[in-house]
Amino acid sequence: IQQHFRSTLPYWEQIYADRTVYGRIYQERARRTLACVDGVGLSSGARVLEIGCGPGVITTAMARMGVTVWAIDSLQEMVERRKAIAQQAGVGTRVFAQVGHVDHVPFADATFDLVALIGVSEWLASLTQPLREISRVLKPGGRLIISADNNWPLHQSLDPVFHPALKPLKRRIGRILRSLGRRTPPPRFHAWSLSHFDDQLTHAGFDKIAGQTFGFGPFTLCNRKLLGEDAGWKLHLRLQQLADKGVPLLRSAGLVYLVLARKALVRSVRL
């Protein structure tokens, strides 16, 4: 996974200026994340941790809100880029970036008021240890903003090539091809059903406050794009309006699942 991100460093900056449907969905993910941060109502002295900060678009925006942000990433190159961007944006005194991993967060217990984990869960084989670490460094009652890729997004469900029901079969075929030396192992990508993701948060001691899905498209048929970028984005906007109004099926059919949760003040004991 680190090799994958190291080889695609320019892509993760360019996508926030990209005008494709997919790029705009990434940009919407950042906007909605920041809206969640703003809605929490953090004080100016609040301490925020962003795990997997990447190029730091969200980090910089949070620092501009007046909070102090600690940003960690597993790649030194990302950390250095994060520091440079913070300085250029004039928020270098409120951003502290260092190498770190979600499985072993390098901070003491109950340090942060809020943790943001955006675009990271897709690359985790398990949420158990990461959520345990996040809970450890959050203060009681602290907030978690976390995103996941939805295992059943509308645009994949409508294309027989990408239908989620075929994913287990594709994984088995991939394992066979790799065992025969016919395919190089790619970074393992994980998507989650919304109910299973919520269960993982509950099991880790978090109370879900709100959840939303967003991102419709790009729509394809047999891996062939059906609409141009502008038409595809207009379709996304219309479907997103309906999803945001709570229309059944659509409200849970976006590509990205974004959750705001609270660390429970008292952890329940499971018998």
Disulfide bonds with the S-S distance in Angstrom:
none
